[in-house]
């Protein structure tokens, strides 16, 4: 995921082909939905990288195992 440095456009992209345009804030955005999308993508990738090992994925994401389990349950992983 990266943030564009272009002067006219600023966005965050790289999560399942989604692009979150920072200029959309003026019209209103669903921040919970955006953050949930990003969070889910990181959780999914960490679980993939570590073969479903929650402990290793939690360490990689700097989370406690308890937080990792909570987030996985919340995201219906």
ZALOVO-528193 format. One record per residue: residue in one letter; chain; x, y, z of N, C-alpha, C in turn. Coordinates in steps of 0.02 Angstrom, whole numbers, m for minus. Layout:
BEGIN
+------+-----+--------+--------+--------+--------+--------+--------+--------+--------+--------+
: type : mol :   n.c1 :   n.c2 :   n.c3 :  ca.c1 :  ca.c2 :  ca.c3 :   c.c1 :   c.c2 :   c.c3 :
+------+-----+--------+--------+--------+--------+--------+--------+--------+--------+--------+
:    a :   A :      X :      Y :      Z :      X :      Y :      Z :      X :      Y :      Z :
...
+------+-----+--------+--------+--------+--------+--------+--------+--------+--------+--------+
# end
This chain:
BEGIN
+------+-----+--------+--------+--------+--------+--------+--------+--------+--------+--------+
: type : mol :   n.c1 :   n.c2 :   n.c3 :  ca.c1 :  ca.c2 :  ca.c3 :   c.c1 :   c.c2 :   c.c3 :
+------+-----+--------+--------+--------+--------+--------+--------+--------+--------+--------+
:    x :   A :     43 :    m58 :      0 :      0 :      0 :      0 :     45 :     61 :      0 :
:    x :   A :     26 :    113 :    m36 :     67 :    173 :    m39 :     23 :    234 :    m47 :
:    x :   A :     51 :    290 :    m31 :     15 :    354 :    m37 :     48 :    393 :    m93 :
:    x :   A :      6 :    418 :   m139 :     32 :    456 :   m196 :     60 :    522 :   m173 :
:    x :   A :    115 :    542 :   m204 :    145 :    606 :   m188 :    128 :    658 :   m241 :
:    x :   A :     87 :    639 :   m289 :     67 :    685 :   m342 :     29 :    743 :   m311 :
:    x :   A :     42 :    804 :   m334 :     13 :    863 :   m303 :    m63 :    866 :   m309 :
:    x :   A :    m91 :    843 :   m365 :   m163 :    850 :   m375 :   m203 :    791 :   m346 :
:    x :   A :   m173 :    732 :   m344 :   m209 :    673 :   m320 :   m172 :    643 :   m262 :
:    x :   A :   m207 :    628 :   m209 :   m179 :    593 :   m152 :   m225 :    536 :   m135 :
:    x :   A :   m199 :    476 :   m138 :   m241 :    419 :   m123 :   m199 :    364 :    m91 :
:    x :   A :   m235 :    317 :    m64 :   m205 :    257 :    m36 :   m233 :    199 :    m76 :
:    x :   A :   m189 :    156 :   m100 :   m213 :    100 :   m140 :   m173 :     38 :   m125 :
:    x :   A :   m195 :    m18 :   m151 :   m159 :    m80 :   m144 :   m195 :   m132 :   m104 :
:    x :   A :   m255 :   m117 :    m82 :   m294 :   m166 :    m44 :   m348 :   m193 :    m89 :
:    x :   A :   m337 :   m253 :   m114 :   m386 :   m287 :   m157 :   m411 :   m242 :   m213 :
:    x :   A :   m365 :   m204 :   m243 :   m383 :   m162 :   m300 :   m424 :   m100 :   m282 :
:    x :   A :   m432 :    m86 :   m218 :   m470 :    m27 :   m198 :   m424 :     34 :   m195 :
:    x :   A :   m452 :     91 :   m209 :   m415 :    153 :   m204 :   m455 :    200 :   m159 :
:    x :   A :   m424 :    224 :   m107 :   m457 :    270 :    m60 :   m429 :    339 :    m73 :
:    x :   A :   m470 :    381 :   m102 :   m449 :    448 :   m122 :   m457 :    496 :    m63 :
:    x :   A :   m402 :    526 :    m42 :   m404 :    571 :     15 :   m445 :    634 :      1 :
:    x :   A :   m453 :    652 :    m62 :   m494 :    710 :    m79 :   m569 :    697 :    m69 :
:    x :   A :   m588 :    633 :    m63 :   m658 :    616 :    m52 :   m683 :    636 :     17 :
:    x :   A :   m637 :    652 :     61 :   m655 :    671 :    129 :   m705 :    729 :    129 :
:    x :   A :   m696 :    775 :     83 :   m740 :    833 :     79 :   m813 :    813 :     68 :
:    x :   A :   m824 :    759 :     29 :   m893 :    736 :     15 :   m917 :    687 :     68 :
:    x :   A :   m872 :    664 :    110 :   m889 :    617 :    162 :   m868 :    546 :    143 :
:    x :   A :   m839 :    512 :    190 :   m817 :    443 :    179 :   m837 :    401 :    239 :
:    x :   A :   m839 :    336 :    228 :   m852 :    290 :    283 :   m786 :    264 :    309 :
:    x :   A :   m757 :    299 :    357 :   m691 :    283 :    382 :   m689 :    213 :    412 :
:    x :   A :   m742 :    192 :    446 :   m744 :    124 :    474 :   m737 :     72 :    419 :
:    x :   A :   m769 :     82 :    362 :   m766 :     35 :    306 :   m695 :     35 :    276 :
:    x :   A :   m665 :     93 :    269 :   m598 :     98 :    241 :   m548 :     62 :    286 :
:    x :   A :   m551 :     78 :    350 :   m504 :     48 :    398 :   m515 :    m27 :    403 :
:    x :   A :   m577 :    m48 :    401 :   m593 :   m120 :    403 :   m564 :   m156 :    343 :
:    x :   A :   m568 :   m125 :    285 :   m540 :   m155 :    224 :   m465 :   m164 :    229 :
:    x :   A :   m432 :   m113 :    254 :   m360 :   m115 :    261 :   m340 :   m167 :    314 :
:    x :   A :   m375 :   m166 :    370 :   m361 :   m213 :    425 :   m370 :   m285 :    401 :
:    x :   A :   m425 :   m298 :    366 :   m438 :   m365 :    342 :   m385 :   m389 :    294 :
:    x :   A :   m362 :   m345 :    251 :   m310 :   m363 :    202 :   m245 :   m382 :    237 :
:    x :   A :   m226 :   m344 :    288 :   m165 :   m359 :    325 :   m172 :   m425 :    364 :
:    x :   A :   m230 :   m436 :    395 :   m242 :   m498 :    431 :   m239 :   m558 :    384 :
:    x :   A :   m272 :   m552 :    328 :   m273 :   m606 :    279 :   m203 :   m622 :    253 :
:    x :   A :   m165 :   m570 :    238 :    m98 :   m580 :    212 :    m52 :   m612 :    264 :
:    x :   A :    m56 :   m588 :    326 :    m15 :   m616 :    379 :    m32 :   m690 :    391 :
:    x :   A :    m96 :   m706 :    390 :   m116 :   m776 :    399 :    m92 :   m819 :    341 :
:    x :   A :    m93 :   m792 :    281 :    m68 :   m827 :    222 :      7 :   m839 :    227 :
:    x :   A :     44 :   m787 :    244 :    117 :   m791 :    248 :    139 :   m843 :    300 :
:    x :   A :    103 :   m846 :    356 :    123 :   m890 :    410 :     81 :   m954 :    413 :
:    x :   A :     50 :   m971 :    357 :     15 :  m1034 :    351 :    m40 :  m1045 :    403 :
:    x :   A :    m74 :   m991 :    421 :   m129 :   m996 :    469 :   m107 :   m995 :    542 :
:    x :   A :    m43 :   m988 :    555 :    m18 :   m985 :    624 :    m33 :   m917 :    654 :
:    x :   A :    m82 :   m914 :    698 :   m104 :   m851 :    727 :    m50 :   m818 :    769 :
:    x :   A :    m11 :   m858 :    805 :     41 :   m830 :    848 :     94 :   m794 :    806 :
:    x :   A :    117 :   m825 :    754 :    168 :   m794 :    711 :    140 :   m733 :    675 :
:    x :   A :     79 :   m738 :    651 :     47 :   m681 :    617 :     39 :   m622 :    664 :
:    x :   A :     21 :   m636 :    727 :     12 :   m583 :    776 :     78 :   m548 :    789 :
:    x :   A :    133 :   m586 :    796 :    199 :   m556 :    807 :    217 :   m511 :    748 :
:    x :   A :    205 :   m535 :    687 :    220 :   m497 :    627 :    182 :   m431 :    624 :
:    x :   A :    121 :   m431 :    649 :     78 :   m371 :    648 :     83 :   m330 :    712 :
:    x :   A :    129 :   m351 :    757 :    139 :   m317 :    821 :     75 :   m315 :    862 :
:    x :   A :     41 :   m372 :    864 :    m20 :   m379 :    903 :    m11 :   m433 :    955 :
:    x :   A :    m50 :   m428 :   1008 :    m52 :   m484 :   1055 :    m93 :   m539 :   1022 :
:    x :   A :    m83 :   m601 :   1045 :   m122 :   m657 :   1017 :   m196 :   m646 :   1031 :
:    x :   A :   m211 :   m619 :   1088 :   m281 :   m604 :   1105 :   m312 :   m554 :   1056 :
:    x :   A :   m275 :   m501 :   1041 :   m299 :   m451 :    992 :   m307 :   m482 :    923 :
:    x :   A :   m259 :   m524 :    905 :   m261 :   m558 :    840 :   m324 :   m600 :    834 :
:    x :   A :   m337 :   m640 :    885 :   m398 :   m682 :    884 :   m461 :   m639 :    880 :
:    x :   A :   m462 :   m585 :    917 :   m520 :   m540 :    916 :   m531 :   m512 :    846 :
:    x :   A :   m477 :   m487 :    815 :   m483 :   m458 :    749 :   m503 :   m510 :    696 :
:    x :   A :   m477 :   m570 :    702 :   m495 :   m623 :    655 :   m569 :   m641 :    663 :
:    x :   A :   m593 :   m645 :    725 :   m664 :   m659 :    737 :   m708 :   m603 :    709 :
:    x :   A :   m686 :   m542 :    720 :   m723 :   m483 :    697 :   m728 :   m482 :    621 :
:    x :   A :   m674 :   m504 :    588 :   m673 :   m501 :    515 :   m702 :   m563 :    482 :
:    x :   A :   m726 :   m610 :    521 :   m754 :   m673 :    496 :   m703 :   m711 :    454 :
:    x :   A :   m640 :   m709 :    475 :   m587 :   m744 :    439 :   m596 :   m819 :    446 :
+------+-----+--------+--------+--------+--------+--------+--------+--------+--------+--------+
# end
